[in-house]
Amino acid sequence: MLKGALTEMIRHLKLERFVTLEGALDQADVLGWYRRATVFALPCVITVDGDRDGIPNVMIEAAACGVPIVTTPVSGIPELVEDGVSGLLVPPHEPTELANAVGKLLQSAVLREGLRVNARARVVKAFDVRRNAVAIGQELCAVMTSARRARPASHVGAGESVPQTSRLM
């Protein structure tokens, strides 16, 4: 939708040497870009009509691949990126702040490494599908057991039986 306008802007600013628009890529190609990246910048905004991302999947992927992140504290993003701990947060619609944060990361390998390690640990802890499935299963079992214990037998109608809690894990 914006490819033509972006292509024209890149040409007008003489950035063809530095900026390419890759288009759609398969997962292997995306992983290749993450592996080559020094910094991942995604300055999210809330649109005029209120539309926004929750936590963009590409941000979780970048963190999982160990790429330091610069982004904005929009919507659910601070659940993944804590400023100065697991990434850098800049205000939305502030390109100078974004550029300064990217520059700060490019100049400090120590900062990049600390943010990279912390972001990866955050993804493993909070966004791991298997770990989350186990936690949800355990919560569900606890709720079902509690509901079963709290339900008096007198509420069981004729021909009904009290449901048995099954072990999910």
C-alpha positions in Angstrom: 0.0 0.0 0.0 2.8 2.5 0.9 5.5 0.8 -1.2 5.4 3.4 -4.0 5.6 6.4 -1.6 8.4 4.7 0.4 10.4 3.9 -2.7 10.0 7.5 -3.8 11.1 8.8 -0.4 14.2 6.5 -0.4 15.1 7.8 -3.9 14.5 11.4 -3.0 16.7 11.1 0.1 19.4 9.2 -1.9 19.2 6.3 0.5 19.2 3.4 -2.0 22.6 2.2 -0.8 21.2 1.9 2.8 17.5 1.0 2.5 15.8 -1.8 0.6 12.2 -2.9 0.7 12.4 -6.7 0.7 8.7 -7.4 0.5 7.2 -10.7 1.8 9.7 -13.2 3.0 9.4 -16.8 4.2 10.4 -17.7 7.8 13.9 -18.9 6.9 14.7 -15.5 5.2 13.3 -13.6 8.2 15.5 -15.6 10.5 18.4 -14.8 8.3 17.7 -11.1 8.6 17.5 -11.4 12.4 20.8 -13.2 12.5 22.5 -10.4 10.6 20.8 -7.5 12.5 22.6 -5.4 15.0 19.5 -3.5 16.2 15.7 -4.1 15.7 13.8 -0.8 15.6 10.0 -0.8 15.4 8.5 2.5 16.4 4.9 1.6 17.0 2.1 4.2 17.2 -1.6 4.4 17.9 -3.3 5.5 14.7 -5.8 8.3 14.4 -8.7 5.7 14.5 -7.2 4.1 17.6 -5.8 1.0 15.9 -2.6 -0.4 17.5 -0.6 -3.6 17.9 -0.7 -5.6 21.2 2.8 -6.9 21.2 4.0 -7.4 17.6 5.1 -10.9 16.9 8.2 -9.6 15.0 9.3 -8.0 18.3 9.0 -11.3 20.2 10.9 -13.0 17.4 13.7 -10.4 17.4 14.1 -10.7 21.1 14.1 -14.5 20.9 16.8 -14.3 18.2 18.8 -12.0 20.5 18.5 -8.8 18.6 18.5 -5.6 20.8 15.2 -3.7 20.4 14.3 0.0 20.1 10.6 0.6 20.2 7.8 2.7 21.7 5.8 2.1 24.9 2.5 1.6 23.0 -0.1 -1.0 24.0 1.3 -4.2 25.4 4.9 -3.6 24.3 6.2 -2.8 27.8 5.3 -6.3 28.8 8.2 -7.4 26.7 10.5 -4.3 26.6 11.4 -2.7 29.8 13.4 0.5 29.1 17.1 0.1 29.7 16.6 -3.6 30.8 15.3 -5.6 27.8 15.4 -2.8 25.2 15.1 0.9 24.7 11.8 2.7 24.7 11.3 6.1 23.0 8.1 8.2 22.8 6.0 7.7 19.7 6.3 10.2 16.8 9.8 11.3 18.0 12.2 10.4 15.2 15.1 12.2 16.8 14.7 10.1 20.0 14.4 7.0 17.9 17.6 7.9 16.0 19.4 8.7 19.2 18.4 5.3 20.8 19.5 3.4 17.7 22.8 5.4 17.7 23.3 4.6 21.4 23.0 0.9 20.7 25.3 1.0 17.7 28.0 2.7 19.8 27.8 0.3 22.7 28.4 -3.4 22.4 28.1 -3.7 26.2 24.6 -2.1 26.1 23.5 -4.2 23.2 24.7 -7.4 24.9 22.9 -6.6 28.2 19.6 -5.8 26.4 19.9 -8.8 24.1 20.4 -11.2 27.0 17.6 -9.7 29.1 15.2 -9.6 26.2 15.8 -13.3 25.3 15.4 -14.3 28.9 12.1 -12.3 29.0 10.8 -14.2 26.0 11.7 -17.5 27.4 10.0 -16.7 30.7 6.9 -15.0 29.5 6.2 -16.1 26.0 7.2 -19.8 25.8 4.2 -21.7 24.5 4.9 -25.0 26.4 5.5 -23.2 29.7 2.3 -21.2 29.3 0.3 -24.2 28.3 1.4 -26.1 31.5 0.6 -23.0 33.6 -2.8 -22.6 32.1 -3.5 -26.4 32.5 -2.5 -26.2 36.2 -4.8 -23.2 36.7 -7.7 -24.9 35.0 -7.3 -28.0 37.1 -7.2 -25.9 40.3 -10.4 -24.0 39.2 -12.2 -27.2 38.3 -11.2 -28.9 41.6 -12.3 -25.8 43.6 -15.6 -25.6 41.7 -16.2 -29.3 42.3 -15.6 -29.0 46.0 -17.7 -25.9 46.3 -20.7 -27.4 44.5 -23.1 -29.0 47.0 -24.3 -32.4 46.1 -27.9 -31.2 46.5 -27.6 -29.2 43.3 -27.3 -32.3 41.2 -30.6 -33.0 39.5 -32.2 -36.4 38.9 -30.2 -38.4 36.5 -27.2 -36.1 36.7 -23.9 -37.0 38.1 -21.2 -34.8 39.6 -18.6 -34.3 36.9 -15.2 -35.8 37.7 -12.1 -33.6 37.3 -9.7 -35.1 34.9 -5.9 -34.5 35.1 -4.8 -32.3 32.2 -1.1 -32.6 32.7 
